[in-house]
Amino acid sequence: MAPTPALRPFRTTAAVATLAACALTLTACGSSDTTSGTAKGRTTEVTDATGTTVSVPAQPARVVTLSEMDLDSALTLGVEPVGLTAGRGQKGAPAYLAGKAEGIPVVGAVTGPDIEKVVQAKPDVILAGQLADKQVLKQLRTIAPTVVTIGADKSWRKSLELTGKALGRTNQAGKFLDDYDGKAAALKKDLGSRAGASVSVARYSAKGTAVMQQGVFIGDVLNDLGFRRPGIQAQPGKGHSTPLSEENLKEIDADWLFIGTLDPGSSESSLLKKLTGKPAYRQLNAVRDHHATVVDGSKWTSLGGPQAAVSVLGDIRKAMVK
């Protein structure tokens, strides 16, 4: 799991003080017709993932996203944020969203937002992901209405539905979920007998191999397809991923193996060649059967989101449907 957000000092320069005062008196500087295009005086109440009721503009125009999932959801709903936090192991947006998020300013990282940069983005709504630091949330709420969008179960579906309510795009969220369910059902049908296969997902980095257990994004997508998960992957994990020693690498063996990496320089062929050179990997049935595939870790083994889910379906179809 990401560490507790690090808080940058909130310097009270004239610009920052002016924006903060504006935020305190008007909820957000961008909440008037002239600065944000939202309907003047129109708000809607949203109950966020913590149970907190938040009053947000009915049609927010300047949205800051503080997690990968928030960025994915906003773009999916047709909203281009005015600020984003860098993805896990990324300098900017997650690799799978880089094209759609090009040019959006970075206002923080997985460790937490940079408060001054959030203020400079002049948001009228802040989507705060799974941020739990009460001090940081208090500061964000002096800038603009702040909605915690990710619950304890980290469900991308529930997060998309909540984001749809916060952005006034409930219908778009519902349509996307219907389309996703249709794609998942079609893939499950096309997989045939392989729909009941065991599927393993690991993440690989210079630090070694880690396994993705239940309670994270990729587990939900694989469960939608009815796949079995081997060993500890069928159980909830304590963190985002569980490190494995090479002696315990058998834990990632399955009928099919997907290995996520955040290294943009690692092509599928080069990383597979490197891994199959390791005795611990060579003994895996999935490797011997040529059922191992290297995938983009920014969507498979990170926080995920709606577009990541659809893209994962495409990766599985390419690897497993013959």
C-alpha positions as CSV (number, residue, x, y, z in Angstrom):
1,M,0.0,0.0,0.0
2,A,1.1,3.6,-0.6
3,P,2.7,5.2,2.5
4,T,0.9,7.9,4.5
5,P,0.8,11.0,2.2
6,A,3.7,13.4,2.7
7,L,2.5,16.9,3.2
8,R,4.3,19.8,1.5
9,P,4.4,23.1,3.5
10,F,1.5,25.4,2.7
11,R,3.3,28.6,2.1
12,T,1.1,31.7,2.5
13,T,2.3,33.7,-0.4
14,A,0.0,36.4,-1.6
15,A,-1.3,34.2,-4.5
16,V,-1.8,31.2,-2.2
17,A,-3.5,33.3,0.5
18,T,-5.8,34.9,-2.1
19,L,-6.8,31.5,-3.6
20,A,-7.3,29.9,-0.1
21,A,-9.5,32.8,0.9
22,C,-11.5,32.5,-2.3
23,A,-11.9,28.8,-1.6
24,L,-13.1,29.4,1.9
25,T,-15.8,31.9,0.9
26,L,-17.0,30.4,-2.3
27,T,-16.2,26.7,-1.7
28,A,-14.0,26.9,-4.8
29,C,-12.8,29.8,-6.9
30,G,-14.1,28.1,-10.1
31,S,-17.6,27.7,-8.8
32,S,-19.0,30.9,-10.4
33,D,-20.3,31.2,-14.0
34,T,-17.5,33.5,-15.0
35,T,-14.6,31.3,-13.9
36,S,-15.8,27.7,-14.2
37,G,-18.9,27.6,-16.3
38,T,-20.8,25.8,-13.6
39,A,-24.5,26.7,-13.0
40,K,-24.4,29.5,-10.4
41,G,-25.8,28.4,-7.1
42,R,-26.6,24.8,-8.2
43,T,-25.1,22.1,-6.1
44,T,-25.8,18.5,-5.4
45,E,-25.0,16.4,-2.3
46,V,-22.8,13.3,-2.6
47,T,-22.1,10.8,0.1
48,D,-18.4,9.8,-0.4
49,A,-16.7,6.5,0.3
50,T,-16.1,7.5,4.0
51,G,-19.8,8.3,4.5
52,T,-19.2,12.0,4.5
53,T,-21.8,14.2,2.7
54,V,-20.2,16.6,0.3
55,S,-21.9,19.5,-1.5
56,V,-20.5,19.7,-5.0
57,P,-21.3,21.9,-8.0
58,A,-24.0,20.3,-10.2
59,Q,-21.7,20.6,-13.2
60,P,-18.1,20.9,-12.1
61,A,-15.7,22.2,-14.7
62,R,-12.3,22.2,-13.0
63,V,-11.6,18.8,-11.5
64,V,-8.4,17.6,-9.8
65,T,-7.8,13.9,-9.5
66,L,-5.6,12.6,-6.7
67,S,-5.3,8.9,-7.7
68,E,-4.8,6.8,-10.8
69,M,-8.3,5.5,-10.5
70,D,-9.8,9.0,-10.2
71,L,-8.0,10.1,-13.4
72,D,-9.1,7.0,-15.2
73,S,-12.8,7.5,-14.1
74,A,-12.8,11.2,-15.0
75,L,-11.4,10.6,-18.5
76,T,-13.9,7.7,-19.0
77,L,-16.7,10.1,-18.1
78,G,-15.5,12.7,-20.6
79,V,-13.9,15.1,-18.1
80,E,-10.4,16.2,-18.6
81,P,-8.9,17.1,-15.1
82,V,-6.9,20.3,-14.5
83,G,-4.5,18.4,-12.2
84,L,-3.5,14.8,-11.6
85,T,-1.2,12.9,-9.4
86,A,1.5,10.8,-10.9
87,G,0.9,7.0,-11.2
88,R,2.8,4.4,-9.2
89,G,6.3,4.3,-10.5
90,Q,5.5,7.0,-13.1
91,K,6.5,10.6,-13.6
92,G,3.1,11.5,-14.8
93,A,-0.1,9.7,-15.7
94,P,-0.1,5.9,-15.8
95,A,1.4,4.7,-19.1
96,Y,-1.9,3.4,-20.4
97,L,-3.5,6.8,-19.9
98,A,-0.5,8.9,-21.0
99,G,-1.9,9.8,-24.4
100,K,-5.3,10.9,-23.1
101,A,-3.8,12.8,-20.1
102,E,-1.1,14.6,-22.1
103,G,-0.5,18.2,-20.9
104,I,-2.4,17.8,-17.6
105,P,-0.3,19.3,-14.8
106,V,1.0,17.0,-12.1
107,V,-0.1,18.1,-8.6
108,G,1.2,15.2,-6.5
109,A,2.3,11.6,-6.3
110,V,1.1,8.3,-4.8
111,T,2.6,9.6,-1.5
112,G,0.2,12.5,-1.5
113,P,-0.8,15.8,-3.1
114,D,1.3,19.0,-3.2
115,I,-1.1,21.4,-1.6
116,E,0.2,24.5,-3.3
117,K,-0.1,22.9,-6.7
118,V,-3.6,21.8,-6.0
119,V,-4.5,25.5,-5.1
120,Q,-2.9,26.7,-8.3
121,A,-5.1,24.4,-10.3
122,K,-8.1,26.3,-9.0
123,P,-10.4,23.2,-8.8
124,D,-14.1,23.3,-8.1
125,V,-14.1,19.6,-7.1
126,I,-11.2,17.4,-5.8
127,L,-11.5,13.7,-6.2
128,A,-9.3,12.4,-3.4
129,G,-9.1,8.7,-4.2
130,Q,-8.4,6.7,-1.0
131,L,-6.7,9.5,0.8
132,A,-7.1,8.9,4.6
133,D,-4.9,11.6,6.2
134,K,-7.4,13.8,8.0
135,Q,-5.0,16.8,8.1
136,V,-4.5,16.7,4.4
137,L,-8.2,16.2,3.7
138,K,-8.9,19.2,6.0
139,Q,-6.6,21.4,3.9
140,L,-8.0,20.1,0.6
141,R,-11.5,21.0,1.8
142,T,-10.5,24.6,2.3
143,I,-9.7,24.7,-1.4
144,A,-12.7,22.9,-2.9
145,P,-15.3,20.3,-2.2
146,T,-13.3,17.1,-1.7
147,V,-14.8,13.6,-2.4
148,V,-13.0,10.4,-1.2
149,T,-13.9,8.1,-4.1
150,I,-12.3,4.8,-3.2
151,G,-13.7,2.6,-0.4
152,A,-12.0,0.0,1.7
153,D,-12.8,-2.7,-0.9
154,K,-11.0,-0.6,-3.6
155,S,-13.8,-1.4,-6.1
156,W,-13.3,0.4,-9.4
157,R,-17.0,-0.1,-10.2
158,K,-18.2,1.6,-7.0
159,S,-15.6,4.3,-7.5
160,L,-16.8,5.0,-11.0
161,E,-20.4,5.2,-9.9
162,L,-19.5,7.6,-7.1
163,T,-17.4,9.7,-9.5
164,G,-20.3,9.8,-11.9
165,K,-22.5,11.3,-9.1
166,A,-19.8,13.8,-8.1
167,L,-19.3,15.0,-11.7
168,G,-22.9,15.0,-12.7
169,R,-22.4,12.1,-15.1
170,T,-24.3,9.2,-13.6
171,N,-25.8,8.1,-16.9
172,Q,-22.3,7.9,-18.5
173,A,-21.0,5.8,-15.6
174,G,-23.9,3.4,-15.9
175,K,-23.5,3.0,-19.7
176,F,-19.8,2.3,-19.3
177,L,-20.5,-0.4,-16.7
178,D,-23.1,-2.0,-19.0
179,D,-20.6,-2.0,-21.9
180,Y,-17.9,-3.5,-19.7
181,D,-20.2,-6.3,-18.5
182,G,-21.0,-7.0,-22.1
183,K,-17.4,-7.2,-23.1
184,A,-16.6,-9.5,-20.1
185,A,-19.5,-11.8,-20.9
186,A,-18.3,-12.0,-24.6
187,L,-14.8,-12.8,-23.5
188,K,-15.9,-15.4,-21.1
189,K,-17.9,-17.1,-23.8
190,D,-15.0,-17.0,-26.3
191,L,-12.6,-18.4,-23.7
192,G,-14.6,-21.6,-23.8
193,S,-13.0,-24.3,-21.6
194,R,-10.2,-21.9,-20.6
195,A,-12.8,-19.7,-18.7
196,G,-12.2,-22.1,-15.8
197,A,-8.4,-21.9,-15.9
198,S,-6.2,-20.8,-13.0
199,V,-4.7,-17.4,-13.7
200,S,-1.8,-15.9,-11.8
201,V,-0.7,-12.2,-11.7
202,A,2.7,-11.1,-10.5
203,R,4.5,-7.9,-10.6
204,Y,8.2,-7.8,-11.4
205,S,10.8,-5.1,-10.6
206,A,14.4,-4.8,-9.6
207,K,13.3,-5.6,-6.1
208,G,12.1,-9.0,-7.2
209,T,8.7,-10.6,-7.7
210,A,5.4,-9.9,-5.8
211,V,2.0,-11.5,-6.2
212,M,-1.4,-9.9,-6.5
213,Q,-3.9,-11.3,-4.0
214,Q,-7.6,-10.6,-3.6
215,G,-8.8,-7.1,-2.7
216,V,-7.1,-5.3,-5.5
217,F,-8.2,-4.2,-8.9
218,I,-6.9,-7.0,-11.0
219,G,-8.5,-9.6,-8.7
220,D,-11.9,-8.0,-9.4
221,V,-11.5,-8.2,-13.1
222,L,-10.3,-11.8,-13.0
223,N,-13.2,-12.7,-10.8
224,D,-15.6,-11.2,-13.3
225,L,-14.3,-13.8,-15.8
226,G,-14.6,-16.7,-13.4
227,F,-10.9,-17.5,-13.3
228,R,-9.5,-19.5,-10.4
229,R,-6.5,-18.0,-8.5
230,P,-3.8,-20.3,-7.2
231,G,-2.4,-20.5,-3.7
232,I,-2.4,-17.3,-1.6
233,Q,-3.9,-15.3,-4.6
234,A,-7.3,-16.8,-3.6
235,Q,-7.0,-15.0,-0.3
236,P,-7.1,-11.3,0.7
237,G,-3.7,-9.6,1.0
238,K,-2.5,-7.3,3.7
239,G,-1.1,-4.8,1.2
240,H,-1.3,-3.9,-2.5
241,S,1.0,-6.9,-3.4
242,T,2.9,-9.6,-1.5
243,P,6.7,-10.0,-2.1
244,L,7.9,-13.5,-2.7
245,S,11.3,-15.0,-2.4
246,E,12.6,-17.1,-5.3
247,E,12.2,-20.2,-3.0
248,N,8.5,-19.5,-2.9
249,L,8.0,-18.6,-6.5
250,K,5.8,-21.7,-7.0
251,E,3.1,-19.5,-5.5
252,I,2.7,-17.7,-8.9
253,D,2.4,-20.9,-10.9
254,A,-0.9,-21.5,-12.7
255,D,-2.3,-22.5,-16.1
256,W,-1.7,-18.9,-17.2
257,L,0.7,-16.3,-15.8
258,F,0.6,-12.5,-16.4
259,I,3.7,-10.6,-15.2
260,G,3.3,-6.8,-14.8
261,T,6.2,-4.4,-15.1
262,L,6.4,-0.6,-14.7
263,D,9.7,-0.4,-16.6
264,P,8.9,1.1,-20.1
265,G,12.2,-0.3,-21.3
266,S,11.2,-3.9,-20.7
267,S,9.6,-5.3,-23.8
268,E,7.6,-8.6,-23.5
269,S,10.3,-10.6,-25.2
270,S,13.3,-9.2,-23.4
271,L,11.8,-9.5,-19.9
272,L,10.5,-13.0,-20.6
273,K,14.0,-14.0,-21.8
274,K,15.5,-12.6,-18.7
275,L,13.0,-14.3,-16.4
276,T,13.2,-17.7,-18.1
277,G,16.9,-17.5,-17.6
278,K,16.2,-17.8,-13.8
279,P,15.9,-21.4,-12.6
280,A,12.9,-20.5,-10.3
281,Y,11.0,-19.3,-13.3
282,R,12.0,-22.1,-15.6
283,Q,10.3,-24.6,-13.3
284,L,6.9,-23.0,-13.6
285,N,4.3,-24.9,-15.7
286,A,3.0,-21.6,-17.2
287,V,6.5,-20.7,-18.4
288,R,7.2,-24.2,-19.8
289,D,3.8,-24.3,-21.6
290,H,4.4,-20.8,-23.1
291,H,1.4,-19.4,-21.1
292,A,3.4,-16.6,-19.6
293,T,2.8,-13.0,-20.8
294,V,4.4,-9.7,-19.8
295,V,1.9,-6.9,-19.4
296,D,1.7,-3.2,-18.6
297,G,2.0,-3.0,-14.8
298,S,0.5,0.6,-14.9
299,K,-2.9,-1.0,-15.6
300,W,-2.6,-4.6,-14.4
301,T,-0.7,-4.3,-11.1
302,S,-1.5,-0.7,-10.0
303,L,-4.7,0.9,-8.7
304,G,-6.6,0.4,-11.9
305,G,-9.8,2.0,-13.1
306,P,-12.5,1.6,-15.8
307,Q,-10.3,2.0,-18.9
308,A,-7.7,-0.2,-17.3
309,A,-10.4,-2.9,-16.8
310,V,-11.4,-2.9,-20.5
311,S,-7.8,-2.9,-21.6
312,V,-7.1,-5.9,-19.3
313,L,-9.9,-7.7,-21.1
314,G,-8.2,-7.0,-24.4
315,D,-4.9,-8.3,-23.1
316,I,-6.5,-11.5,-21.8
317,R,-8.3,-12.0,-25.1
318,K,-5.0,-11.6,-27.0
319,A,-3.2,-14.1,-24.8
320,M,-5.8,-16.8,-24.2
321,V,-8.4,-16.8,-27.0
322,K,-7.1,-18.9,-29.9
